Amino acid sequence: MNKIIFTNKGFSLERLRLLCDVARAGGIRAAVGEDPVRQSLASRQLKELSEYANVDLTQRVGRGLELTEAGIELATIGEEFFSKMTAFLQR
């Protein structure tokens, strides 16, 4: 098993799912709703995931955030992971 995945703090399945939700919805507000507290929490969790991956996953656009190319790539990896895990667990 590759230890690099577990070396840094900041990764969780919940954060990866959030990134996937944001990618699918097109933004934090669309993914988590209008509650500013939930939006702030989501923003912080994406920042922590960015720090874990040592790459910017989001970028500021006006008052919102959008995914960078790296964010889109990781969201795609996350979607594949969740899809395969779901299929495995449904067997």
Backbone torsions as a table, in degrees:
resi	resn	phi	psi	omega
1	MET	NA	139.8	-178.5
2	ASN	-79.1	116.8	-174.9
3	LYS	-72.9	-16.8	-177.4
4	ILE	-59.4	-30.5	-179.7
5	ILE	-63.8	-33.2	-174.7
6	PHE	-103.3	4.2	-177.6
7	THR	-73.5	-45.3	-176.3
8	ASN	-95.1	152.0	174.3
9	LYS	-85.6	155.3	173.0
10	GLY	120.7	-9.9	179.3
11	PHE	-93.6	137.4	170.5
12	SER	-153.4	157.4	176.6
13	LEU	-64.4	-32.9	178.4
14	GLU	-64.4	-41.0	178.2
15	ARG	-67.8	-39.6	177.8
16	LEU	-65.4	-41.0	177.0
17	ARG	-62.9	-40.9	177.6
18	LEU	-59.9	-45.3	178.8
19	LEU	-59.0	-43.6	178.0
20	CYS	-62.8	-42.6	179.0
21	ASP	-62.1	-42.8	179.4
22	VAL	-64.7	-41.9	179.3
23	ALA	-63.2	-44.2	-178.1
24	ARG	-67.2	-41.3	-175.6
25	ALA	-81.4	-23.7	-179.8
26	GLY	94.6	7.6	177.2
27	GLY	165.6	166.7	-178.4
28	ILE	-64.4	-48.4	-177.4
29	ARG	-58.9	-43.7	179.6
30	ALA	-66.3	-30.1	-177.7
31	ALA	-81.2	-38.1	-172.7
32	VAL	-114.5	-9.8	179.1
33	GLY	101.4	-173.6	-172.7
34	GLU	-84.1	-11.4	-176.9
35	ASP	-65.9	116.4	-178.1
36	PRO	-63.1	-28.1	178.6
37	VAL	-68.0	-44.7	178.2
38	ARG	-66.2	-36.4	178.3
39	GLN	-64.9	-42.4	178.9
40	SER	-64.5	-43.5	177.9
41	LEU	-61.6	-44.8	179.5
42	ALA	-62.2	-42.4	178.6
43	SER	-60.7	-43.6	178.9
44	ARG	-64.6	-42.0	-179.7
45	GLN	-65.1	-37.9	177.1
46	LEU	-68.0	-35.6	176.5
47	LYS	-64.1	-42.7	178.7
48	GLU	-64.3	-38.1	176.5
49	LEU	-66.2	-38.1	175.7
50	SER	-61.8	-43.0	179.0
51	GLU	-64.8	-39.5	177.2
52	TYR	-59.4	-47.1	-177.0
53	ALA	-79.9	-9.9	-179.9
54	ASN	58.8	39.1	178.5
55	VAL	-155.0	146.8	176.6
56	ASP	-71.1	121.5	178.0
57	LEU	-96.7	-19.9	179.2
58	THR	-131.9	161.1	173.4
59	GLN	-141.0	147.7	179.0
60	ARG	-72.6	133.5	173.3
61	VAL	-134.9	106.0	-174.2
62	GLY	63.0	-125.7	178.7
63	ARG	-94.5	-1.7	-177.2
64	GLY	-113.9	-174.9	177.7
65	LEU	-121.9	146.7	170.2
66	GLU	-131.6	158.1	-179.0
67	LEU	-75.7	142.2	172.6
68	THR	-81.2	177.7	175.7
69	GLU	-59.1	-40.4	178.4
70	ALA	-65.1	-37.7	177.8
71	GLY	-64.2	-41.6	177.9
72	ILE	-65.1	-41.6	179.6
73	GLU	-62.8	-45.6	-179.9
74	LEU	-67.7	-36.5	176.7
75	ALA	-62.7	-38.7	177.8
76	THR	-64.5	-43.1	176.6
77	ILE	-61.2	-43.4	179.1
78	GLY	-62.5	-43.2	178.8
79	GLU	-61.3	-42.2	178.1
80	GLU	-63.4	-43.3	179.1
81	PHE	-60.2	-50.5	-177.7
82	PHE	-64.8	-36.9	177.9
83	SER	-64.1	-44.8	-179.8
84	LYS	-69.2	-37.7	178.0
85	MET	-65.7	-41.9	178.5
86	THR	-60.8	-45.7	178.9
87	ALA	-61.6	-42.3	179.3
88	PHE	-61.8	-46.0	-176.9
89	LEU	-71.9	-21.3	179.4
90	GLN	-84.1	-9.3	178.3
91	ARG	-74.3	NA	NA
